[in-house]
Amino acid sequence: MYSETDLQSAVTAGALTPQAADALRAHVAELRQSPIADEEQFRLITGFNDIFVSIAAILFLTGCAWVGGSVTPWLGAALVTASAWGMAEFFTARRRMALPSILLLIAFVGGSFATVLTILVPAGHIDGNNRTGMALAALAAAISTAAAWLHWRRFHVPITIAAGVAAATGVFFALFMAAFPTVDTRSVYPVLMTLGLAIFGIAMRWDLSDRDRKTRRSDVAFWLHLLAAPMIVHPIFAMLGVTQGNAAPAVAALVLIIYLALGAVALIIDRRALMVSALAYVLGAMGSLFREFGAVSLNVAITALLIGSALLLLSAFWHHVRGRLVSLLPQGWQMRLPPLQMSSPQPVS
């Protein structure tokens, strides 16, 4: 299986002509009855060897952390960081293996954070009400942000930008907690949602720069959307009290309305992360609603049946529904969004 990034790389290397790559894309789109941009592709594994190498890498990194940590905590984290970079030089830079590259990136950025934090805070425990401790955590997160930037400059793994943005978000939160150590948890939700919207804006900038989703920029946008979605969705439903597990009928109805709105946004931008992130809250709200009306024993089954059938129908007619929504937008917006399927799909014989 070859991704859009692989095709673009082949064109750049001269192995394929741009015309041949476009013909292949058109052929695959005809087989799948939807345009390539509509598939929201990202490369996770290229074969079972990715899984094999990933398991081996996890075992090796675990051993590094254990052996080094038996001497001193920061040494274990430092060994993980150095080993992750070293393995990336082969499995990412040379072999271009997708899943191992993702795991090694996470290990490198996480190891950088853990190394600095265990040096600054040898005890390994930070009290949320301790301003000094949170300031030190912010410093460790800032260094891990720089580590993500270095990794991106060397390897260009698409998830790296999302990892760096997540680390930068950690810097902000740590500084926020250092400045307001006694702040109420509910007061953090608007801040979290604001940060999520900011990350969503960054993701859209990457998306808009690759309308046809043929380059690595689309993969970067995918991971940014995946990071932004729960940061937007969780505060909304937490402030509504859905996370408590007992949503009143009015709240459950509001949850469904919000989910429909998120679904409309997901359709327009052709990204499904928002809908997936909000799914758990909708299931909980619907379950509470059925329980309220006496369907206690079957509330989970009925909820799964209704939501599952609705999502399957949406998946089957995704490009048709999306086409209708996008057609309502101003022409300038339509020209910046991923292209629509212009003709109705024909059955494959």
Beta strands, then each sheet from edge to edge (+ up, - down):
end
